[in-house]
Amino acid sequence: MAFEIRILKAGEAHVLSRVEQDVFDNPIDPALTREFLADPHHHIVVAVEYGTVIGFASGVDYIHPDKPRELFINEVGVAPAHRRRGVGTAVVKALLEIGRGRGCKQAWVLTSPDNEAAVALYSTTGGKPMEGEILGFEFDGE
C-alpha cells in the first residue's frame, strides 16, 4: 500500500488543501472543514499519497433516547485514478474502527442499488444489505 491512512483531528484542516480531483463532490470550504473537525462526533479518514488526499470516508456517531450509539457513514470518495487499489476499503475500515472505539453498536450507510462500486465496497468491508426496501427523501434547507 503506497498511501497513508490518516484520521483528521481539529487543527488539521490544512491536510484537505491538497485533494486529488473528483475525490469530493465540491471544492473544500476551509470554514466548514474547521467546524467539521472541531466536532468530536464528526469523523473523516483520508488516504494520502505524496502529500495529496486521494480518498476519504466521513461519518458521524450519534445517540438517540431509545437506541445505543451508532455510526452513520456519510460519504466515501476515491479519485478515479486510484480506484481498485484498496483505498476505499482502507478508509471505510478505519472509519468503522473509529466507530467501535466510540462505542458504536452498529454502523450503517445508504447507497443506490445501481452504484456497483459502492455495493462492492460495502459488501467486502463486512456490510450486509438491510432488510426491506429503503426509500430516501431529501429536504431543502432554505
N, CA, C and O atoms as a MOPAC input file, in Angstrom:
PM7 MOZYME 1SCF
protein

 N      0.86000 1    -1.17300 1     0.00000 1
 C      0.00000 1     0.00000 1     0.00000 1
 C      0.90700 1     1.23600 1     0.00000 1
 O      1.67100 1     1.44600 1     0.94200 1
 N      0.82300 1     2.03500 1    -1.03400 1
 C      1.68700 1     3.21300 1    -1.17500 1
 C      1.08900 1     4.45300 1    -0.53100 1
 O      1.74900 1     5.49100 1    -0.48100 1
 N     -0.12600 1     4.37600 1    -0.04200 1
 C     -0.76600 1     5.55000 1     0.55200 1
 C     -0.81700 1     5.39200 1     2.07100 1
 O     -0.71800 1     4.28800 1     2.60600 1
 N     -0.97300 1     6.52400 1     2.74000 1
 C     -1.05200 1     6.56500 1     4.20300 1
 C     -2.49200 1     6.86700 1     4.61300 1
 O     -3.15200 1     7.69500 1     3.98600 1
 N     -2.97700 1     6.21200 1     5.64700 1
 C     -4.30700 1     6.47200 1     6.19100 1
 C     -4.15200 1     7.40700 1     7.38000 1
 O     -3.35400 1     7.15600 1     8.28300 1
 N     -4.92800 1     8.49400 1     7.37100 1
 C     -4.88100 1     9.47400 1     8.46000 1
 C     -6.28900 1     9.76900 1     8.94500 1
 O     -7.21600 1     9.91000 1     8.14800 1
 N     -6.44000 1     9.85900 1    10.25100 1
 C     -7.68300 1    10.28900 1    10.87500 1
 C     -7.48000 1    11.75800 1    11.22700 1
 O     -6.65100 1    12.09500 1    12.07100 1
 N     -8.23800 1    12.61900 1    10.57700 1
 C     -8.03300 1    14.04900 1    10.80300 1
 C     -8.69600 1    14.50300 1    12.09200 1
 O     -9.79500 1    14.06700 1    12.43700 1
 N     -8.01600 1    15.37100 1    12.78000 1
 C     -8.47600 1    15.94500 1    14.05000 1
 C     -8.57500 1    17.46100 1    13.90700 1
 O     -8.16700 1    18.03000 1    12.89400 1
 N     -9.12100 1    18.10200 1    14.93100 1
 C     -9.17500 1    19.56900 1    14.96000 1
 C     -7.77400 1    20.11300 1    14.74600 1
 O     -6.80600 1    19.58500 1    15.29300 1
 N     -7.66700 1    21.15500 1    13.95900 1
 C     -6.38100 1    21.76300 1    13.67100 1
 C     -5.66200 1    21.16600 1    12.47100 1
 O     -4.56700 1    21.60900 1    12.12600 1
 N     -6.26000 1    20.16600 1    11.83000 1
 C     -5.61400 1    19.54000 1    10.67500 1
 C     -6.34200 1    19.83000 1     9.36400 1
 O     -6.24200 1    19.05400 1     8.41300 1
 N     -7.06300 1    20.92900 1     9.31100 1
 C     -7.79500 1    21.29900 1     8.09300 1
 C     -6.86000 1    21.46400 1     6.89900 1
 O     -7.26100 1    21.24800 1     5.75500 1
 N     -5.62400 1    21.84300 1     7.16500 1
 C     -4.65400 1    22.04800 1     6.08400 1
 C     -4.43300 1    20.80400 1     5.22600 1
 O     -4.04800 1    20.91300 1     4.06200 1
 N     -4.67600 1    19.62500 1     5.79800 1
 C     -4.49800 1    18.37900 1     5.04100 1
 C     -5.41600 1    18.36000 1     3.81400 1
 O     -5.06800 1    17.79000 1     2.77900 1
 N     -6.58600 1    18.98500 1     3.94000 1
 C     -7.54300 1    18.99900 1     2.82900 1
 C     -7.28200 1    20.14500 1     1.84200 1
 O     -8.12000 1    20.43200 1     0.98700 1
 N     -6.13100 1    20.79000 1     1.96100 1
 C     -5.79400 1    21.84100 1     0.99100 1
 C     -5.23000 1    21.25000 1    -0.29900 1
 O     -5.18600 1    21.92700 1    -1.32600 1
 N     -4.80000 1    19.99400 1    -0.24800 1
 C     -4.30600 1    19.29900 1    -1.44700 1
 C     -5.10600 1    18.01800 1    -1.62700 1
 O     -4.84200 1    17.00200 1    -0.98500 1
 N     -6.09700 1    18.09200 1    -2.52200 1
 C     -7.00100 1    16.95900 1    -2.75600 1
 C     -7.05300 1    16.67500 1    -4.25100 1
 O     -7.24900 1    17.57900 1    -5.06300 1
 N     -6.87500 1    15.41900 1    -4.59600 1
 C     -6.98700 1    14.99000 1    -5.99200 1
 C     -8.37900 1    15.32600 1    -6.52200 1
 O     -9.36000 1    15.30400 1    -5.77800 1
 N     -8.45200 1    15.62900 1    -7.79000 1
 C     -9.72700 1    15.97900 1    -8.42500 1
 C    -10.72000 1    14.81200 1    -8.33000 1
 O    -10.33300 1    13.65000 1    -8.45200 1
 N    -11.98200 1    15.12800 1    -8.11400 1
 C    -13.10400 1    14.17500 1    -8.06500 1
 C    -13.11600 1    13.27300 1    -6.83500 1
 O    -13.78400 1    12.23900 1    -6.83600 1
 N    -12.38300 1    13.65200 1    -5.78200 1
 C    -12.48600 1    12.92000 1    -4.51800 1
 C    -13.73700 1    13.37800 1    -3.78000 1
 O    -14.53200 1    12.55300 1    -3.32900 1
 N    -13.91300 1    14.69000 1    -3.65700 1
 C    -15.09500 1    15.27700 1    -3.04200 1
 C    -16.03200 1    15.76200 1    -4.14200 1
 O    -15.61500 1    15.96400 1    -5.28300 1
 N    -17.28800 1    15.94500 1    -3.79200 1
 C    -18.27500 1    16.43100 1    -4.76100 1
 C    -18.06700 1    17.89700 1    -5.11900 1
 O    -18.31600 1    18.30700 1    -6.25200 1
 N    -17.61100 1    18.68000 1    -4.15200 1
 C    -17.48400 1    20.12400 1    -4.30900 1
 C    -16.13000 1    20.57000 1    -3.77900 1
 O    -15.44600 1    19.80300 1    -3.10200 1
 N    -15.73400 1    21.80800 1    -4.08300 1
 C    -14.48300 1    22.32500 1    -3.50900 1
 C    -14.54700 1    22.35700 1    -1.97700 1
 O    -15.61000 1    22.56300 1    -1.39100 1
 N    -13.41200 1    22.15300 1    -1.35700 1
 C    -13.31400 1    22.17400 1     0.10400 1
 C    -13.49200 1    23.60700 1     0.59500 1
 O    -12.86400 1    24.53200 1     0.08000 1
 N    -14.34800 1    23.78000 1     1.58900 1
 C    -14.58400 1    25.07800 1     2.21200 1
 C    -13.82200 1    25.08700 1     3.54700 1
 O    -14.16200 1    24.31900 1     4.44800 1
 N    -12.81100 1    25.93300 1     3.68500 1
 C    -11.99900 1    25.92700 1     4.91000 1
 C    -12.80500 1    26.13900 1     6.19300 1
 O    -12.52600 1    25.49200 1     7.20200 1
 N    -13.79900 1    27.03100 1     6.17400 1
 C    -14.60100 1    27.28000 1     7.38200 1
 C    -15.41100 1    26.04200 1     7.75200 1
 O    -15.46800 1    25.67100 1     8.92400 1
 N    -16.03200 1    25.40600 1     6.77700 1
 C    -16.79600 1    24.18500 1     7.05400 1
 C    -15.88400 1    23.06200 1     7.52600 1
 O    -16.26000 1    22.27000 1     8.39000 1
 N    -14.69000 1    22.99700 1     6.96100 1
 C    -13.71900 1    21.97600 1     7.37200 1
 C    -13.34700 1    22.15500 1     8.83400 1
 O    -13.32600 1    21.18600 1     9.59300 1
 N    -13.05200 1    23.39200 1     9.23700 1
 C    -12.69300 1    23.64900 1    10.64500 1
 C    -13.85000 1    23.29300 1    11.57200 1
 O    -13.63900 1    22.69600 1    12.62700 1
 N    -15.07400 1    23.65900 1    11.18200 1
 C    -16.24500 1    23.34600 1    12.00400 1
 C    -16.44000 1    21.83400 1    12.11300 1
 O    -16.69900 1    21.32100 1    13.20100 1
 N    -16.31700 1    21.12400 1    11.00300 1
 C    -16.45100 1    19.66400 1    10.98000 1
 C    -15.43500 1    19.02100 1    11.92000 1
 O    -15.78600 1    18.18200 1    12.75000 1
 N    -14.17300 1    19.42300 1    11.78200 1
 C    -13.11200 1    18.81200 1    12.57200 1
 C    -13.19100 1    19.17000 1    14.04800 1
 O    -12.67100 1    18.43200 1    14.88500 1
 N    -13.82300 1    20.27600 1    14.38400 1
 C    -13.95100 1    20.68200 1    15.78600 1
 C    -15.01500 1    19.89100 1    16.53000 1
 O    -15.01900 1    19.86600 1    17.76000 1
 N    -15.91000 1    19.25000 1    15.80600 1
 C    -16.99900 1    18.48400 1    16.42500 1
 C    -16.52500 1    17.05700 1    16.67900 1
 O    -16.21000 1    16.34200 1    15.72700 1
 N    -16.46700 1    16.62400 1    17.93400 1
 C    -15.94200 1    15.28300 1    18.23100 1
 C    -16.81100 1    14.13800 1    17.71300 1
 O    -16.37800 1    12.98600 1    17.72500 1
 N    -18.01100 1    14.43500 1    17.26600 1
 C    -18.88300 1    13.37800 1    16.72300 1
 C    -18.71700 1    13.21100 1    15.21400 1
 O    -19.19000 1    12.22800 1    14.64400 1
 N    -18.05000 1    14.16000 1    14.56800 1
 C    -17.78500 1    14.06400 1    13.13300 1
 C    -16.40800 1    13.44600 1    12.92000 1
 O    -15.45100 1    13.77000 1    13.62400 1
 N    -16.32200 1    12.55400 1    11.94200 1
 C    -15.06700 1    11.83900 1    11.70100 1
 C    -14.76300 1    11.82200 1    10.20800 1
 O    -15.65700 1    11.65000 1     9.38000 1
 N    -13.50600 1    12.00000 1     9.88400 1
 C    -13.07200 1    11.86300 1     8.49800 1
 C    -11.71500 1    11.16800 1     8.48100 1
 O    -10.78300 1    11.55000 1     9.18900 1
 N    -11.64100 1    10.14700 1     7.65600 1
 C    -10.41600 1     9.39100 1     7.43500 1
 C     -9.99300 1     9.67600 1     6.00700 1
 O    -10.81400 1     9.61000 1     5.09200 1
 N     -8.72500 1     9.99200 1     5.80400 1
 C     -8.23500 1    10.27400 1     4.45900 1
 C     -7.10900 1     9.32200 1     4.09400 1
 O     -6.36700 1     8.84200 1     4.95200 1
 N     -7.00300 1     9.06400 1     2.81100 1
 C     -5.86000 1     8.34000 1     2.25300 1
 C     -5.00200 1     9.39000 1     1.56400 1
 O     -5.48500 1    10.13700 1     0.71300 1
 N     -3.73400 1     9.44500 1     1.93400 1
 C     -2.82300 1    10.46600 1     1.41600 1
 C     -1.66800 1     9.77000 1     0.69200 1
 O     -1.05100 1     8.83600 1     1.20500 1
 N     -1.40600 1    10.25800 1    -0.50600 1
 C     -0.27300 1     9.74500 1    -1.28100 1
 C      0.53000 1    10.93600 1    -1.77300 1
 O      0.00100 1    11.81000 1    -2.45900 1
 N      1.80500 1    10.96900 1    -1.42300 1
 C      2.69800 1    12.07100 1    -1.81100 1
 C      2.11500 1    13.43300 1    -1.43000 1
 O      2.20800 1    14.38900 1    -2.20100 1
 N      1.51600 1    13.51800 1    -0.24200 1
 C      1.00300 1    14.77400 1     0.27200 1
 C     -0.35000 1    15.21000 1    -0.26200 1
 O     -0.82700 1    16.29400 1     0.07400 1
 N     -0.97500 1    14.38100 1    -1.08800 1
 C     -2.27500 1    14.71300 1    -1.67900 1
 C     -3.31200 1    13.69400 1    -1.23900 1
 O     -3.05700 1    12.48900 1    -1.25100 1
 N     -4.48400 1    14.18600 1    -0.85000 1
 C     -5.58400 1    13.30600 1    -0.45900 1
 C     -6.13200 1    12.65200 1    -1.72600 1
 O     -6.51500 1    13.33300 1    -2.67700 1
 N     -6.16300 1    11.31400 1    -1.72000 1
 C     -6.66000 1    10.56800 1    -2.87300 1
 C     -7.97700 1     9.84900 1    -2.57400 1
 O     -8.60300 1     9.29000 1    -3.47500 1
 N     -8.39300 1     9.86800 1    -1.30800 1
 C     -9.64500 1     9.23000 1    -0.92700 1
 C    -10.01700 1     9.59200 1     0.49600 1
 O     -9.18100 1    10.05400 1     1.27200 1
 N    -11.27900 1     9.37800 1     0.82900 1
 C    -11.73900 1     9.67200 1     2.18700 1
 C    -13.00600 1     8.88000 1     2.49700 1
 O    -13.68400 1     8.37600 1     1.60100 1
 N    -13.30000 1     8.78800 1     3.77300 1
 C    -14.58800 1     8.30400 1     4.28100 1
 C    -14.94300 1     9.21400 1     5.43900 1
 O    -14.10000 1     9.50400 1     6.28800 1
 N    -16.20200 1     9.67100 1     5.47800 1
 C    -16.63800 1    10.52300 1     6.57800 1
 C    -17.87200 1     9.92500 1     7.22200 1
 O    -18.63300 1     9.18700 1     6.59600 1
 N    -18.04900 1    10.26300 1     8.48400 1
 C    -19.20500 1     9.76000 1     9.20400 1
 C    -19.44900 1    10.55200 1    10.46700 1
 O    -18.68400 1    11.44300 1    10.83700 1
 N    -20.53200 1    10.19900 1    11.10900 1
 C    -20.89900 1    10.85200 1    12.36200 1
 C    -21.41800 1     9.79000 1    13.32100 1
 O    -22.21300 1     8.93000 1    12.94300 1
 N    -20.96100 1     9.86200 1    14.56200 1
 C    -21.52900 1     8.96200 1    15.57300 1
 C    -22.57300 1     9.73500 1    16.35200 1
 O    -22.41700 1    10.92700 1    16.61600 1
 N    -23.62800 1     9.05000 1    16.71200 1
 C    -24.73500 1     9.72400 1    17.39000 1
 C    -25.46100 1     8.74600 1    18.31000 1
 O    -25.36200 1     7.52800 1    18.16800 1
 N    -26.19100 1     9.32700 1    19.25100 1
 C    -27.04300 1     8.55100 1    20.14500 1
 C    -28.47300 1     9.05200 1    19.99600 1
 O    -28.72200 1    10.13100 1    19.45800 1
 N    -29.38100 1     8.26300 1    20.47300 1
 C    -30.79900 1     8.60600 1    20.42800 1
 C    -31.40100 1     8.10600 1    21.73800 1
 O    -30.88600 1     7.14800 1    22.31500 1
 N    -32.46900 1     8.72200 1    22.21800 1
 C    -33.01600 1     8.29900 1    23.50800 1
 C    -33.39100 1     6.82100 1    23.61300 1
 O    -33.43600 1     6.27800 1    24.71700 1
 N    -33.65800 1     6.17000 1    22.49500 1
 C    -34.06600 1     4.76700 1    22.57300 1
 C    -33.11800 1     3.82300 1    21.82500 1
 O    -33.46000 1     2.66300 1    21.59200 1
 N    -31.93400 1     4.30700 1    21.44900 1
 C    -31.00300 1     3.46100 1    20.70900 1
 C    -29.57700 1     3.72200 1    21.18900 1
 O    -29.23600 1     4.84400 1    21.56300 1
 N    -28.75200 1     2.67900 1    21.17500 1
 C    -27.35000 1     2.89900 1    21.54000 1
 C    -26.61800 1     3.66700 1    20.43600 1
 O    -27.14100 1     3.84600 1    19.33600 1
 N    -25.43200 1     4.10700 1    20.74300 1
 C    -24.61900 1     4.88100 1    19.79700 1
 C    -24.44100 1     4.10500 1    18.49300 1
 O    -24.17600 1     2.90300 1    18.49900 1
 N    -24.59100 1     4.81900 1    17.37400 1
 C    -24.41100 1     4.25500 1    16.03700 1
 C    -23.48600 1     5.15800 1    15.23200 1
 O    -23.29000 1     6.32800 1    15.56100 1
 N    -22.93000 1     4.59700 1    14.18300 1
 C    -22.10300 1     5.35900 1    13.25900 1
 C    -22.81700 1     5.40600 1    11.91500 1
 O    -23.13200 1     4.36800 1    11.33300 1
 N    -23.06700 1     6.60200 1    11.43300 1
 C    -23.61400 1     6.78300 1    10.09400 1
 C    -22.45500 1     7.12300 1     9.17400 1
 O    -21.78000 1     8.13500 1     9.36200 1
 N    -22.22700 1     6.28400 1     8.18700 1
 C    -21.19700 1     6.56400 1     7.18500 1
 C    -21.83200 1     7.48500 1     6.16500 1
 O    -22.72500 1     7.08400 1     5.41700 1
 N    -21.36800 1     8.71300 1     6.14100 1
 C    -21.98400 1     9.73100 1     5.30700 1
 C    -21.53600 1     9.63400 1     3.85200 1
 O    -22.36300 1     9.67600 1     2.94200 1
 N    -20.24500 1     9.50800 1     3.63500 1
 C    -19.75900 1     9.56100 1     2.26400 1
 C    -18.38300 1     8.91000 1     2.15500 1
 O    -17.58400 1     8.94200 1     3.09200 1
 N    -18.13000 1     8.32700 1     1.00400 1
 C    -16.82100 1     7.75900 1     0.67000 1
 C    -16.48300 1     8.24800 1    -0.73000 1
 O    -17.32500 1     8.21300 1    -1.62800 1
 N    -15.25800 1     8.69900 1    -0.91200 1
 C    -14.82600 1     9.14000 1    -2.23800 1
 C    -13.39200 1     8.74100 1    -2.49400 1
 O    -12.54300 1     8.81600 1    -1.60500 1
 N    -13.12700 1     8.31400 1    -3.72000 1
 C    -11.77100 1     7.95100 1    -4.12800 1
 C    -11.53600 1     8.54500 1    -5.51200 1
 O    -12.39400 1     8.44400 1    -6.38900 1
 N    -10.38600 1     9.16000 1    -5.70500 1
 C    -10.03800 1     9.72400 1    -7.01100 1
 C    -10.07800 1     8.62300 1    -8.06400 1
 O     -9.59400 1     7.51800 1    -7.82200 1
 N    -10.64700 1     8.91200 1    -9.22200 1
 C    -10.77500 1     7.88200 1   -10.25900 1
 C     -9.47500 1     7.13600 1   -10.57900 1
 O     -9.50100 1     5.92400 1   -10.79100 1
 N     -8.36300 1     7.83000 1   -10.61500 1
 C     -7.09200 1     7.18400 1   -10.95300 1
 C     -6.59000 1     6.23800 1    -9.86400 1
 O     -5.66100 1     5.46700 1   -10.09900 1
 N     -7.19400 1     6.28700 1    -8.67500 1
 C     -6.73300 1     5.47600 1    -7.54500 1
 C     -7.73400 1     4.39900 1    -7.14400 1
 O     -7.54700 1     3.72900 1    -6.12900 1
 N     -8.76600 1     4.23200 1    -7.90800 1
 C     -9.77600 1     3.21400 1    -7.57700 1
 C     -9.23600 1     1.81700 1    -7.84800 1
 O     -8.33700 1     1.62300 1    -8.66700 1
 N     -9.80400 1     0.85800 1    -7.14300 1
 C     -9.44500 1    -0.55500 1    -7.26200 1
 C     -8.01700 1    -0.84100 1    -6.77800 1
 O     -7.35400 1    -1.76700 1    -7.24400 1
 N     -7.57100 1    -0.01100 1    -5.82400 1
 C     -6.25900 1    -0.18800 1    -5.19700 1
 C     -6.38200 1    -0.40500 1    -3.69600 1
 O     -5.36800 1    -0.46400 1    -3.00000 1
 N     -7.60100 1    -0.52500 1    -3.18400 1
 C     -7.80000 1    -0.73100 1    -1.75000 1
 C     -7.96800 1     0.53900 1    -0.94800 1
 O     -8.04500 1     0.48400 1     0.27900 1
 N     -8.02800 1     1.68600 1    -1.61100 1
 C     -8.16900 1     2.95800 1    -0.90600 1
 C     -9.51100 1     3.02200 1    -0.19100 1
 O     -9.56400 1     3.32300 1     1.00100 1
 N    -10.60000 1     2.74000 1    -0.91300 1
 C    -11.93600 1     2.77100 1    -0.31200 1
 C    -12.05200 1     1.80900 1     0.85300 1
 O    -12.58500 1     2.16100 1     1.90600 1
 N    -11.56100 1     0.61300 1     0.66900 1
 C    -11.60500 1    -0.38700 1     1.73600 1
 C    -10.85100 1     0.09800 1     2.96600 1
 O    -11.33400 1    -0.04400 1     4.08900 1
 N     -9.67800 1     0.66600 1     2.76000 1
 C     -8.85300 1     1.12300 1     3.88600 1
 C     -9.52400 1     2.24400 1     4.66100 1
 O     -9.51800 1     2.22600 1     5.89200 1
 N    -10.10800 1     3.23000 1     3.96200 1
 C    -10.72400 1     4.34400 1     4.68700 1
 C    -12.00700 1     3.91300 1     5.38500 1
 O    -12.29900 1     4.39000 1     6.48200 1
 N    -12.77700 1     3.01900 1     4.77100 1
 C    -14.00000 1     2.53300 1     5.42900 1
 C    -13.64900 1     1.72100 1     6.66500 1
 O    -14.26100 1     1.90400 1     7.71700 1
 N    -12.67900 1     0.83400 1     6.55600 1
 C    -12.28300 1     0.02600 1     7.72400 1
 C    -11.78900 1     0.92000 1     8.86300 1
 O    -12.09800 1     0.66800 1    10.02700 1
 N    -11.02900 1     1.95300 1     8.53400 1
 C    -10.54200 1     2.86500 1     9.57600 1
 C    -11.70100 1     3.62900 1    10.21300 1
 O    -11.70600 1     3.84900 1    11.42400 1
 N    -12.67800 1     4.03300 1     9.40900 1
 C    -13.84500 1     4.73100 1     9.94400 1
 C    -14.65500 1     3.80300 1    10.85500 1
 O    -15.12400 1     4.22600 1    11.91200 1
 N    -14.81900 1     2.55500 1    10.45100 1
 C    -15.52900 1     1.58300 1    11.29600 1
 C    -14.79500 1     1.37300 1    12.61600 1
 O    -15.42700 1     1.20800 1    13.65900 1
 N    -13.47500 1     1.37700 1    12.57700 1
 C    -12.68600 1     1.22900 1    13.80400 1
 C    -12.90000 1     2.42600 1    14.73100 1
 O    -12.97700 1     2.25800 1    15.94800 1
 N    -12.99600 1     3.61000 1    14.17500 1
 C    -13.31100 1     4.78900 1    14.98800 1
 C    -14.65800 1     4.58300 1    15.67300 1
 O    -14.79800 1     4.83600 1    16.87000 1
 N    -15.64000 1     4.12600 1    14.91600 1
 C    -16.96500 1     3.87200 1    15.48700 1
 C    -16.91000 1     2.88400 1    16.63600 1
 O    -17.52000 1     3.10800 1    17.68100 1
 N    -16.18000 1     1.79200 1    16.44800 1
 C    -16.04600 1     0.80800 1    17.52900 1
 C    -15.39800 1     1.45700 1    18.74600 1
 O    -15.82600 1     1.23000 1    19.87800 1
 N    -14.37000 1     2.26200 1    18.51100 1
 C    -13.68700 1     2.94100 1    19.60800 1
 C    -14.57500 1     3.93100 1    20.34600 1
 O    -14.36000 1     4.20500 1    21.52600 1
 N    -15.56900 1     4.46300 1    19.65500 1
 C    -16.52300 1     5.40300 1    20.27000 1
 C    -17.69700 1     4.66700 1    20.90900 1
 O    -18.59200 1     5.30400 1    21.46600 1
 N    -17.70800 1     3.33900 1    20.83800 1
 C    -18.77500 1     2.56200 1    21.46100 1
 C    -19.98400 1     2.34500 1    20.57000 1
 O    -21.05100 1     1.97600 1    21.06000 1
 N    -19.83900 1     2.56700 1    19.27400 1
 C    -20.97800 1     2.35400 1    18.36500 1
 C    -21.31200 1     0.86900 1    18.28600 1
 O    -20.43100 1     0.03400 1    18.07800 1
 N    -22.58100 1     0.55300 1    18.45300 1
 C    -23.04800 1    -0.82900 1    18.39300 1
 C    -23.36500 1    -1.25600 1    16.96700 1
 O    -23.48300 1    -2.44800 1    16.68100 1
 N    -23.50200 1    -0.28000 1    16.07100 1
 C    -23.83100 1    -0.57100 1    14.68700 1
 C    -23.34800 1     0.58800 1    13.82300 1
 O    -23.24200 1     1.72300 1    14.28900 1
 N    -23.06000 1     0.29200 1    12.57600 1
 C    -22.76200 1     1.32900 1    11.58400 1
 C    -23.67000 1     1.06200 1    10.39400 1
 O    -24.04400 1    -0.07800 1    10.11800 1
 N    -24.01500 1     2.13400 1     9.69700 1
 C    -24.86200 1     1.96200 1     8.52500 1
 C    -24.57300 1     3.03200 1     7.49500 1
 O    -24.03700 1     4.09700 1     7.80200 1
 N    -24.94100 1     2.72100 1     6.26400 1
 C    -24.71500 1     3.60600 1     5.13400 1
 C    -25.82300 1     3.35300 1     4.11700 1
 O    -26.37000 1     2.25300 1     4.03700 1
 N    -26.13700 1     4.36200 1     3.36200 1
 C    -27.11700 1     4.21800 1     2.28600 1
 C    -26.41000 1     4.43100 1     0.95200 1
 O    -25.49400 1     5.24600 1     0.85100 1
 N    -26.83700 1     3.70000 1    -0.06200 1
 C    -26.33600 1     3.90400 1    -1.41300 1
 C    -27.39900 1     3.44300 1    -2.39300 1
 O    -28.35400 1     2.76000 1    -2.02100 1
 N    -27.22600 1     3.81200 1    -3.60700 1
 C    -28.14500 1     3.39700 1    -4.65400 1
 C    -27.82000 1     1.95600 1    -5.06600 1
 O    -26.64500 1     1.61100 1    -5.19500 1
 N    -28.82900 1     1.11600 1    -5.27300 1
 C    -28.55900 1    -0.27200 1    -5.66200 1
 C    -27.76600 1    -0.38900 1    -6.96900 1
 O    -27.08200 1    -1.38900 1    -7.18700 1
 N    -27.85100 1     0.61700 1    -7.83000 1
 C    -27.11900 1     0.54800 1    -9.09600 1
 C    -25.70200 1     1.12500 1    -9.00400 1
 O    -24.99900 1     1.18800 1   -10.01300 1
 N    -25.27600 1     1.54400 1    -7.81300 1
 C    -23.91100 1     2.01200 1    -7.61000 1
 C    -23.05300 1     0.78000 1    -7.31000 1
 O    -22.79000 1     0.45200 1    -6.15300 1
 N    -22.63300 1     0.11900 1    -8.37000 1
 C    -21.93000 1    -1.16100 1    -8.23600 1
 C    -20.64800 1    -1.05300 1    -7.40800 1
 O    -20.33800 1    -1.95000 1    -6.62500 1
 N    -19.91300 1     0.02700 1    -7.57700 1
 C    -18.66700 1     0.19300 1    -6.82100 1
 C    -18.94600 1     0.28800 1    -5.32500 1
 O    -18.25300 1    -0.33900 1    -4.52400 1
 N    -19.95500 1     1.06800 1    -4.94500 1
 C    -20.29300 1     1.21400 1    -3.52600 1
 C    -20.81500 1    -0.09400 1    -2.95200 1
 O    -20.43300 1    -0.48000 1    -1.84700 1
 N    -21.67700 1    -0.77500 1    -3.68400 1
 C    -22.22200 1    -2.05900 1    -3.21400 1
 C    -21.07800 1    -3.04500 1    -2.98900 1
 O    -21.06000 1    -3.75100 1    -1.98100 1
 N    -20.13000 1    -3.09700 1    -3.91300 1
 C    -18.98500 1    -3.99500 1    -3.76200 1
 C    -18.13100 1    -3.60000 1    -2.56300 1
 O    -17.70800 1    -4.46000 1    -1.79000 1
 N    -17.87400 1    -2.29400 1    -2.40500 1
 C    -17.05700 1    -1.81500 1    -1.28100 1
 C    -17.69600 1    -2.18600 1     0.04600 1
 O    -17.03800 1    -2.76600 1     0.90900 1
 N    -18.95700 1    -1.86100 1     0.21500 1
 C    -19.60900 1    -2.11400 1     1.49700 1
 C    -19.76100 1    -3.60700 1     1.76400 1
 O    -19.71700 1    -4.02900 1     2.91900 1
 N    -19.93600 1    -4.40400 1     0.73200 1
 C    -20.02600 1    -5.85900 1     0.90500 1
 C    -18.68700 1    -6.44700 1     1.33700 1
 O    -18.64500 1    -7.31300 1     2.21000 1
 N    -17.58900 1    -5.98200 1     0.73200 1
 C    -16.27700 1    -6.53800 1     1.06800 1
 C    -15.74000 1    -6.04200 1     2.39800 1
 O    -14.79800 1    -6.62500 1     2.93500 1
 N    -16.32200 1    -4.97100 1     2.94600 1
 C    -15.86200 1    -4.48700 1     4.25200 1
 C    -16.77000 1    -4.97100 1     5.38000 1
 O    -16.70900 1    -4.45200 1     6.49500 1
 N    -17.60100 1    -5.95200 1     5.09400 1
 C    -18.41200 1    -6.58400 1     6.13100 1
 C    -19.85200 1    -6.13700 1     6.19800 1
 O    -20.60100 1    -6.60700 1     7.05400 1
 N    -20.25800 1    -5.24400 1     5.32100 1
 C    -21.64300 1    -4.78200 1     5.33100 1
 C    -22.60100 1    -5.82600 1     4.78200 1
 O    -22.24800 1    -6.62000 1     3.91100 1
 N    -23.81000 1    -5.80800 1     5.30400 1
 C    -24.87300 1    -6.70300 1     4.82800 1
 C    -26.04800 1    -5.84600 1     4.40300 1
 O    -26.37200 1    -4.87100 1     5.08000 1
 N    -26.69900 1    -6.19000 1     3.28500 1
 C    -27.86100 1    -5.40000 1     2.85100 1
 C    -28.92700 1    -5.34200 1     3.94200 1
 O    -29.18400 1    -6.33300 1     4.62600 1
 N    -29.54100 1    -4.17900 1     4.09500 1
 C    -30.61900 1    -4.01300 1     5.06300 1
 C    -31.86200 1    -4.76200 1     4.58100 1
 O    -32.09400 1    -4.90600 1     3.38000 1
 N    -32.63100 1    -5.22000 1     5.51500 1
 C    -33.89400 1    -5.89500 1     5.19100 1
 C    -34.91900 1    -4.87000 1     4.73900 1
 O    -34.90600 1    -3.72900 1     5.20100 1
 N    -35.79900 1    -5.26700 1     3.84700 1
 C    -36.88200 1    -4.39600 1     3.40500 1
 C    -36.41000 1    -3.38300 1     2.38200 1
 O    -35.23800 1    -3.35500 1     2.00500 1
 N    -37.31500 1    -2.57500 1     1.95100 1
 C    -36.99800 1    -1.55500 1     0.97100 1
 C    -36.71500 1    -0.23400 1     1.67500 1
 O    -37.37300 1     0.11500 1     2.65500 1
 N    -35.75000 1     0.47500 1     1.17400 1
 C    -35.37900 1     1.77800 1     1.72200 1
 C    -35.74100 1     2.82600 1     0.67600 1
 O    -35.45500 1     2.65800 1    -0.50900 1
 N    -36.35500 1     3.87900 1     1.11400 1
 C    -36.70100 1     4.99400 1     0.23200 1
 C    -36.12700 1     6.25300 1     0.84400 1
 O    -36.41800 1     6.57600 1     1.99600 1
 N    -35.32200 1     6.96100 1     0.08900 1
 C    -34.70700 1     8.17100 1     0.60000 1
 C    -35.48200 1     9.41900 1     0.21700 1
 O    -36.07700 1     9.48600 1    -0.85900 1
 N    -35.47200 1    10.40000 1     1.09600 1
 C    -36.08000 1    11.71100 1     0.86700 1
 C    -35.03800 1    12.76700 1     1.18800 1
 O    -34.21000 1    12.57500 1     2.07900 1
 N    -35.07200 1    13.87200 1     0.47500 1
 C    -34.21300 1    14.99200 1     0.84500 1
 C    -35.07600 1    16.23500 1     0.95600 1
 O    -36.08700 1    16.37400 1     0.26700 1
 N    -34.66000 1    17.13400 1     1.83300 1
 C    -35.41200 1    18.34900 1     2.11600 1
 C    -34.50700 1    19.54500 1     1.87300 1
 O    -33.34500 1    19.53600 1     2.28000 1
 N    -35.02000 1    20.56300 1     1.22200 1
 C    -34.28300 1    21.80200 1     1.04200 1
 C    -34.22400 1    22.54200 1     2.37500 1
 O    -35.22100 1    22.61900 1     3.09200 1
 N    -33.06200 1    23.08300 1     2.70100 1
 C    -32.89600 1    23.79200 1     3.96000 1
 C    -33.22700 1    25.26400 1     3.89000 1
 O    -33.35500 1    25.91900 1     4.92400 1
 N    -33.36500 1    25.78600 1     2.71100 1
 C    -33.63600 1    27.22900 1     2.58600 1
 C    -34.86500 1    27.46900 1     1.75800 1
 O    -35.25000 1    28.61800 1     1.54400 1

